[in-house]
Amino acid sequence: MSPSDLPEGADAAADAVRIRPFAVADTEPVVALWRAAGLVVPWNDPYLDIERKLAVQPELFLVGEAGGALVATAMIGYDGHRGWVNYLAVDGSRRGAGLGARLMAEAERLLAERGCPKLNLQVRSTNAGVIAFYRSLGYEVDDVASLGKRLIPDGPRHDQPRPDESRVDAP
């Protein structure tokens, strides 16, 4: 996405956001943002995802803050072969202002700094808007099938419905 693709004033709005590492006090605002963005699914407990991330490369869990409010997140990882970004989320009122692109640029910088040769993303094939966003940043659809096997089940939280055990698209 080039600056000319952004709405007038978008660069200034994105620049007003401070990107910093996650702090434990951010937990509830992060989960609320993920819920609002539609990223929380019954088969992934967001609190456990945060707990697990804090045990592995916690410095790669970023949040965006503006005026004391949490407005963006990105959970980044590097396994020595590929980099990954999960839970990229931007508050709905700030979408289209370049903040998602700025978070992805920071993720790319942090991964390149660690010697990561390639960054992979998983996006549901039906999510055309998000695919278009990543394409605008230079990402291409790889001709691969994503397979997964749950090793440690996340039970549904009391405020989430029971997952459909027949689903095969659970990440």
GIDA-V248045 format. One record per run of one state. SS is the DSSP state (helix for helix, strand for strand, loop for the rest). FROM is the first residue (numbers start at 1). LEN is the number of residues. If there is no record, write none. Layout:
SS:FROM:LEN
SS:FROM:LEN
This chain:
loop:1:2
helix:3:3
loop:6:4
helix:10:6
loop:16:2
strand:18:4
loop:22:2
helix:24:13
loop:37:9
helix:46:10
loop:56:2
helix:58:3
strand:61:6
loop:67:2
strand:69:10
loop:79:4
strand:83:8
loop:91:1
helix:92:3
loop:95:4
helix:99:15
loop:114:5
strand:119:2
loop:121:7
helix:128:9
loop:137:35
